[in-house]
Amino acid sequence: MTAGHVPPIVDSFLEKVRQALYEQGLLFRGARVLAGVSGGPDSTALVHVLSRLQKEFALQLGVAHVNHCLRGEESDRDALFVQELANSLDVPFHMETVDVAAARKESGLSLEEAAREARKAFFSRAMQEHGYDFVALGHHADDNAEWMLISLIRGAGAGGLSGIPPVNGKTVRPLFKLTRKEILKYCRENALKWVQDSTNQDQSILRNQIRLHLLPILESQYNPAIVPGLNRLSNILREEHLWMDGMARDFLEDHAKPIKNGLELSLVHLVKQPLALQRRIVLQAMAEVRGNTRKTSWTHVHDVLKLACQGKSGSQVHLPDGLEARRVQRKLEFILHDSPDWARTPSQPAKEWRVVLDGPGTHQIPQAGLTLVCYEEEKTENFLLKEDPMEVCMDLERASFPLTFRPWRPGDRFTPLGAGGAQKVKKFLIDHKVPAQDRQNIYVLTNEETVLWLVGQRLAEPAKILSETRRILRCKVFLA
């Protein structure tokens, strides 16, 4: 290999990671990223490629590792390996030791779930204590395909079949577009060492059976493109799943209200919905009261809908973790027993609030449950704006900081991009058939009192990119 030559796999690898970082909102200068590293090839490649991109994007990188105390000396070896890897890359190292076996007994979770919860809790604390913007994990396309097959075998619904999300709040997965083969080749091309988790060969574990046997058979005998095919399907199902969740949330906003230790919803309105949406509404209601749907099965949802449609007033269905569904006249109640009074209401946007943005970076908008990422970039000949209603590019000179993010107000006016003149925001929303119940969740980004962006709807004419534009402000909104 000639000096300075970079193998094609590395170029392709870097480009796919760049694209993922762009799509996942990390490509703003100065982003602070905490990489969760186990020491295996996936997470080793992840932290290595992020370290290579540090200078290019001014990333501030850290490494986090959890010693689960499940494999004795092997667990300690992994922790030491990751610490030395972080030291070799000259990035901060954060570690926590957790007795996952003991945590499993206390929580009643499976061993894998208890380990995952321990990692999530530690990563969350480390992010808060050390000021990281995101936690990056090493999941890739094969992981997603394996998870989809697990979900299919277990009879999961659309949520399980939608796979592993590339972005979930502040958790991002920059290797999501890459396969296991590409990652292993990257490691070899860069002479990277890694450690092997012996439990990955334990064939009593379903995930290992699928990785070692089922997926190779499907790939060799039925469809060599099974991994990209499953990933494409998961993307489609994930988008539809999110849309259905939004419809269910809207229903609860309109037709549910809090009661002592739970909530009640209108049966008159529930039974008018399509069956698929009825199921999702019931799931959302259960999650709202109990905090999760971890132990909820299709049978539970079916029983609740049977109660709603056929049950007599006063009849009930007992659900996991002390949750009960009860029919009372034309209402369906969800009650959580042996718990403090449940006082949450379905989320409503605040009537009057504003968040002032002093400069680029990651801005939390807790009042709206959103994260807004803003970063500056040079306008290049290859400048491209994605067709994404939650992302805009603006002329930096005309969209200068400080900016303000707030709900739209009656009387707000703006000039939609491409329109002939200014109009009221309310008229724009009505003309574009935004349902009345959705208008309360519409926000604006302003410079003083000039609306630059009706978020999720339209950029304003005063902020548009011109031929003479030199620097761009790119803004993207995510669910927090």
C-alpha positions in Angstrom: 0.0 0.0 0.0 1.5 3.4 -1.0 2.0 6.1 1.6 -1.1 8.2 2.2 -3.3 5.8 0.3 -6.6 5.1 2.0 -8.4 1.8 1.1 -11.7 2.2 -0.8 -13.6 0.6 2.1 -12.4 3.3 4.4 -13.6 6.0 2.0 -17.0 4.3 1.7 -17.1 3.7 5.5 -16.4 7.3 6.3 -18.9 8.6 3.8 -21.7 6.4 5.2 -20.8 7.6 8.7 -20.8 11.2 7.6 -24.2 10.7 5.9 -25.6 9.1 9.1 -24.2 11.9 11.3 -25.8 14.5 9.0 -29.2 12.7 9.1 -29.0 12.2 12.8 -28.2 15.9 13.6 -24.6 15.6 14.7 -22.9 17.7 12.0 -22.7 20.9 13.9 -19.4 22.2 15.0 -18.6 21.5 18.7 -21.1 18.7 19.3 -20.2 16.7 22.4 -20.6 13.0 21.8 -20.3 10.2 24.3 -19.6 6.9 22.6 -20.8 3.7 24.4 -18.1 1.2 23.9 -18.1 -2.5 24.9 -14.8 -3.4 23.3 -16.3 -5.4 20.5 -15.5 -4.7 16.8 -18.7 -2.6 16.3 -18.2 -0.1 19.2 -14.4 -0.1 18.6 -14.9 0.9 15.0 -17.5 3.5 16.1 -15.2 5.4 18.5 -12.3 5.1 16.0 -14.2 6.6 13.1 -15.6 9.4 15.4 -12.1 10.2 16.5 -11.0 10.5 12.9 -13.9 13.0 12.3 -13.1 15.0 15.4 -11.0 17.6 13.7 -13.3 17.8 10.6 -16.4 18.6 12.6 -14.8 19.9 15.9 -16.5 17.0 17.7 -15.8 16.7 21.4 -15.6 12.9 22.1 -15.8 10.8 25.2 -16.0 7.1 25.9 -18.3 5.3 28.3 -18.2 1.7 29.4 -20.3 -0.4 31.8 -18.7 -3.4 33.5 -21.7 -5.7 34.1 -19.8 -8.2 36.3 -21.3 -11.1 34.4 -18.2 -12.8 33.0 -15.6 -12.6 35.8 -12.1 -11.8 34.5 -13.4 -11.4 31.0 -15.5 -8.5 32.1 -12.5 -6.9 33.8 -10.4 -7.5 30.7 -13.0 -5.7 28.5 -13.1 -2.7 30.9 -9.3 -2.4 30.8 -9.3 -2.7 27.0 -11.8 0.1 26.6 -9.9 2.3 29.0 -6.7 1.8 27.1 -8.5 2.4 23.8 -9.8 5.8 25.1 -6.3 6.7 26.3 -4.8 5.9 22.9 -7.3 8.2 21.3 -6.7 10.9 23.9 -10.4 11.1 24.8 -12.1 11.1 28.3 -13.1 7.8 29.7 -16.1 7.2 32.0 -16.9 3.8 33.5 -19.3 2.3 36.0 -19.4 -1.2 37.5 -22.9 -2.7 38.0 -23.9 -6.0 39.5 -26.4 -6.8 36.8 -27.3 -10.2 38.2 -28.4 -8.6 41.5 -30.2 -5.8 39.6 -32.1 -8.4 37.6 -33.4 -10.1 40.8 -34.6 -6.7 42.1 -36.3 -5.6 38.9 -37.7 -8.9 37.6 -36.3 -8.1 34.2 -34.4 -10.6 32.0 -30.6 -10.5 32.2 -30.3 -8.7 28.8 -33.0 -6.1 29.8 -31.3 -5.5 33.2 -28.0 -4.9 31.5 -29.5 -2.6 28.9 -31.3 -0.6 31.6 -28.0 -0.3 33.5 -26.2 1.1 30.5 -29.0 3.5 29.7 -29.0 4.8 33.3 -25.2 5.3 33.3 -25.0 6.9 29.9 -27.8 9.3 30.9 -26.0 10.3 34.1 -22.6 10.7 32.4 -24.2 12.9 29.7 -25.7 15.2 32.4 -22.7 15.3 34.6 -20.2 16.0 31.8 -22.3 18.0 29.4 -22.5 15.7 26.4 -25.1 16.4 23.7 -25.6 12.8 22.4 -24.7 9.2 23.2 -23.6 7.2 20.2 -24.0 3.5 20.0 -22.5 0.9 17.6 -25.7 -0.8 16.3 -25.5 -1.5 12.6 -27.7 -2.9 9.8 -27.2 -6.5 10.7 -28.2 -5.8 14.3 -31.4 -4.2 13.0 -32.1 -7.2 10.7 -31.6 -9.6 13.6 -33.9 -7.7 15.9 -36.6 -7.7 13.2 -36.4 -11.5 12.9 -36.5 -11.8 16.7 -39.6 -9.6 16.8 -41.2 -11.6 13.9 -40.6 -14.9 15.7 -42.0 -13.6 18.9 -45.1 -12.3 17.1 -44.5 -8.6 17.8 -46.6 -5.8 16.3 -45.6 -2.8 14.2 -43.5 -1.4 17.0 -41.2 -4.4 17.3 -41.0 -4.9 13.5 -40.0 -1.3 13.1 -36.6 -2.3 14.4 -33.9 -0.3 16.2 -34.4 3.4 15.6 -31.3 5.2 14.1 -32.2 8.2 16.4 -34.1 7.9 19.7 -34.0 11.2 21.6 -30.4 11.9 22.4 -29.3 8.4 21.4 -27.8 8.1 17.9 -26.4 5.2 15.9 -23.8 6.5 13.3 -23.0 2.9 12.0 -26.6 2.2 11.1 -26.1 2.3 7.3 -23.2 -0.2 7.6 -23.1 -4.0 7.7 -21.1 -6.3 10.0 -18.9 -7.2 7.1 -18.1 -3.6 6.4 -17.3 -2.9 10.0 -15.0 -5.9 10.3 -13.2 -4.9 7.1 -12.8 -1.4 8.4 -11.2 -2.8 11.6 -8.8 -4.9 9.7 -7.9 -2.1 7.3 -7.1 0.1 10.2 -5.3 -2.6 12.2 -7.8 -2.2 15.1 -7.9 -4.7 17.9 -11.0 -5.7 19.8 -12.2 -8.1 22.4 -14.6 -11.0 22.0 -17.6 -11.5 24.3 -17.8 -15.3 24.8 -21.6 -15.1 25.4 -22.0 -14.1 21.7 -21.3 -17.8 20.9 -23.9 -19.1 23.4 -26.5 -20.8 21.2 -29.1 -21.0 23.9 -29.7 -17.3 23.3 -32.2 -16.6 20.5 -30.3 -13.5 19.2 -27.1 -15.7 18.7 -29.1 -18.5 17.0 -30.4 -15.9 14.5 -27.0 -14.3 13.9 -25.1 -17.6 13.6 -27.7 -19.8 11.8 -31.0 -18.3 10.6 -29.7 -15.1 9.0 -26.8 -16.9 7.1 -29.3 -19.5 5.8 -31.7 -16.8 4.6 -28.8 -14.9 3.0 -27.2 -17.9 1.2 -30.3 -19.8 0.2 -33.2 -17.3 -0.2 -32.1 -13.7 -0.6 -28.5 -12.4 -0.6 -29.9 -8.9 0.0 -31.9 -10.0 3.1 -30.2 -7.5 5.4 -30.9 -4.4 3.3 -34.3 -5.7 2.6 -35.2 -6.1 6.2 -33.7 -2.6 7.0 -35.8 -1.1 4.2 -38.9 -2.7 5.6 -38.1 -1.6 9.2 -37.8 2.0 7.9 -41.2 1.9 6.3 -42.8 0.3 9.3 -41.1 2.8 11.7 -42.5 5.8 9.8 -46.0 4.3 9.8 -45.6 3.4 13.5 -44.7 6.9 14.4 -47.6 8.3 12.4 -50.0 5.9 14.1 -48.6 6.9 17.5 -49.2 10.6 16.7 -52.8 9.8 15.8 -53.3 8.0 19.1 -51.8 10.9 21.0 -54.1 13.3 19.3 -57.1 11.1 20.3 -56.0 11.1 23.9 -55.5 14.9 23.9 -59.1 15.3 22.7 -61.0 12.5 24.4 -59.1 11.5 27.6 -58.9 13.2 31.0 -57.0 12.4 34.2 -58.7 10.7 37.1 -57.4 9.5 40.5 -54.5 7.1 39.8 -55.2 6.9 36.0 -57.2 8.3 33.1 -60.6 7.8 31.4 -61.4 8.1 27.8 -64.6 8.3 25.8 -66.0 5.0 24.5 -68.3 6.9 22.2 -65.3 8.3 20.3 -63.1 5.2 20.7 -65.4 2.8 19.0 -65.7 5.1 15.9 -62.0 4.8 15.2 -60.5 2.1 12.8 -59.5 -1.1 14.7 -55.8 -0.5 14.2 -56.1 2.9 15.7 -58.2 1.6 18.6 -55.4 -0.8 19.5 -52.8 2.0 19.4 -55.0 4.3 21.6 -55.3 1.5 24.2 -51.5 1.0 24.2 -50.9 4.7 24.5 -53.4 5.0 27.4 -51.7 2.1 29.2 -48.3 3.6 28.7 -49.5 7.0 29.9 -50.8 5.5 33.2 -48.1 2.9 33.9 -45.1 4.6 32.3 -44.3 1.8 29.8 -45.8 -1.1 27.9 -43.0 -3.5 28.7 -45.2 -6.5 29.8 -48.1 -5.7 27.6 -49.1 -8.3 25.0 -51.5 -8.4 22.1 -53.9 -10.4 24.2 -54.0 -7.6 26.8 -55.0 -5.1 24.2 -57.6 -7.5 22.7 -59.1 -8.1 26.1 -59.4 -4.3 26.8 -61.1 -3.7 23.4 -63.5 -6.6 24.0 -64.3 -4.9 27.4 -64.8 -1.6 25.6 -67.1 -3.0 22.9 -69.0 -5.8 24.7 -68.5 -5.4 28.4 -71.1 -4.2 30.9 -70.7 -1.2 33.1 -68.6 -2.2 36.1 -66.8 -5.1 34.3 -63.0 -5.0 34.3 -59.8 -6.5 33.0 -56.7 -7.0 35.1 -53.4 -6.1 33.4 -49.7 -6.4 34.3 -48.1 -4.4 37.1 -51.2 -3.4 39.0 -53.0 -1.8 36.0 -56.7 -2.3 35.6 -59.1 -1.4 32.8 -62.7 -0.8 33.8 -65.8 0.1 31.9 -68.0 2.7 33.6 -71.0 3.6 31.5 -69.7 5.3 28.4 -66.2 5.6 29.7 -63.1 3.3 29.7 -61.0 3.8 32.8 -57.3 2.8 33.3 -56.4 2.7 37.0 -53.0 2.0 38.5 -53.4 0.4 41.9 -51.0 0.8 44.9 -49.4 3.9 43.5 -49.4 7.6 44.3 -52.2 9.6 42.8 -51.7 9.9 39.1 -51.6 13.6 38.3 -50.2 13.8 34.8 -52.4 15.0 32.0 -51.9 14.4 28.3 -49.2 16.9 27.3 -50.5 20.3 26.3 -48.2 23.0 24.9 -47.7 26.0 27.1 -49.7 29.0 26.0 -47.0 31.6 26.6 -43.3 30.8 26.6 -40.2 31.4 24.6 -36.7 30.0 24.4 -33.9 32.4 23.4 -31.1 30.9 21.3 -27.8 32.8 21.8 -25.8 30.8 19.2 -25.4 27.6 17.3 -25.5 24.2 19.2 -28.0 21.8 20.7 -31.0 23.6 22.3 -33.5 21.7 24.5 -37.1 22.9 24.2 -38.7 21.1 27.1 -42.0 23.0 26.8 -42.5 21.4 23.4 -40.7 18.1 24.0 -38.3 19.0 21.2 -34.5 19.4 20.6 -33.4 22.0 18.1 -29.9 21.7 16.6 -28.5 24.7 14.8 -25.1 24.9 13.2 -23.3 27.2 10.7 -21.7 26.1 7.5 -20.2 27.5 4.3 -22.3 27.5 1.2 -20.6 25.3 -1.4 -21.1 24.5 -5.0 -22.6 21.1 -4.0 -24.9 22.7 -1.4 -28.0 20.5 -1.0 -31.1 20.9 1.1 -32.9 17.8 2.2 -36.6 17.6 1.6 -37.4 17.4 5.3 -40.1 19.6 6.8 -38.3 19.6 10.2 -35.0 21.0 8.7 -34.3 24.3 7.0 -31.3 26.2 5.8 -31.2 30.0 6.1 -29.0 32.9 5.0 -26.9 33.5 8.2 -26.7 37.2 7.6 -30.5 37.5 7.6 -31.1 34.9 10.3 -28.5 36.1 12.9 -28.5 35.3 16.6 -30.1 35.7 19.0 -33.2 33.8 17.7 -36.4 32.9 19.6 -38.3 29.6 19.5 -41.9 29.9 20.7 -45.5 28.8 19.9 -47.2 30.8 17.2 -49.6 33.5 18.5 -52.8 34.9 17.1 -51.8 37.9 15.1 -48.4 36.5 14.0 -47.7 37.3 10.3 -45.1 35.9 8.0 -44.2 35.8 4.3 -44.1 32.1 3.2 -41.3 31.2 0.8 -42.5 31.7 -2.7 -45.7 33.6 -1.7 -46.6 37.0 -3.0 -46.7 38.7 0.3 -47.3 38.5 4.1 -50.2 36.7 5.6 -51.4 35.7 9.0 -50.0 32.4 10.3 -53.5 31.3 11.2 -54.7 31.8 7.6 -51.7 29.9 6.3 -52.5 26.9 8.6 -56.2 27.0 7.6 -55.4 27.2 3.9 -53.0 24.3 4.2 -55.6 22.2 6.0 -53.7 21.8 9.3 -56.3 20.4 11.6 -57.5 22.7 14.4 -56.3 20.3 17.1 -52.8 20.2 15.6 -52.4 24.0 15.4 -51.6 24.3 19.1 -48.4 22.3 18.4 -47.1 24.6 15.7 -44.0 26.7 16.6 -42.1 29.6 15.0 -38.4 30.6 14.9 -38.1 34.3 15.0 -35.4 37.0 14.7 -36.8 39.7 17.0 -40.4 39.7 15.8 -39.8 38.6 12.2 -40.9 35.0 11.7 -38.1 33.1 9.8 -39.5 29.6 10.0 -43.0 28.2 10.6 -41.6 25.0 12.0 -42.6 21.9 10.1 -44.6 24.0 7.6 -42.7 26.6 5.6 -39.5 28.7 5.6 -40.1 32.5 5.4 -39.1 34.5 2.4 -36.7 36.8 4.4 -34.6 33.9 5.5 -34.1 32.2 2.1 -30.7 31.3 0.5 -29.7 33.8 -2.2 -27.1 33.4 -4.9 -24.8 35.8 -3.0 -25.3 33.9 0.3 -21.9 32.8 1.7 -22.7 31.3 5.1 -25.7 29.2 6.0 -27.5 28.5 9.3 -28.9 24.9 9.2 -31.6 24.1 11.8 -33.2 20.7 12.5 -35.8 19.7 15.0 -36.0 16.3 16.7 -38.3 14.8 19.3 -36.5 15.1 22.7 
